[in-house]
Amino acid sequence: MGLDAVVLAAAGLRRLGLEKEIGELLPLDLFPPSPGQGALGIQVREAAVDVREILSTMGDRSVDAEVRAERALLAELHGGCSVPVGAYAETLPDGKMSLFGQVTSLDGAERVSGTLVGPSGEPEKLGAALAGELVDQGAHSILDAVRAALAIS
């Protein structure tokens, strides 16, 4: 099997001690990750009080808000795993949140993107607002074409 290129997660290569094998890091403004990429959800039985107590000390509130903003963007666009929607949120030093979102056609010929900054305490509003801006730029027509192509495949 011949390959021209392989795209792997840099984080995984670093964990494996293969950082020197990284040839290029793809820029976030052209290749944003899927919304919520890397987020981990843990489900615990309600009766497992001791486990719930331990887990309540884990996690990062900023990361939780960032994932909620990204997922809100995806939800507003009625997206899922099979549509080319990318999002990347980060909490800024001043405590606000920046959210970048992008919708791309399957062939890469069409792309709409945008960035919004807002209060980190309202991540869902930030995601919904950015989704609205992407819709105004034509995101729905791109996503409709993607869904039609995927239905045919």
PyMOL commands that set and color helices and strands:
alter all, ss='L'
color gray80, all
select helices_A, chain A and resi 10-15+19-21+49-56+61-76+123-136+139-152
alter helices_A, ss='H'
color red, helices_A
select strands_A, chain A and resi 85-91+96-104+111-119
alter strands_A, ss='S'
color yellow, strands_A
deselect
rebuild
show_as cartoon
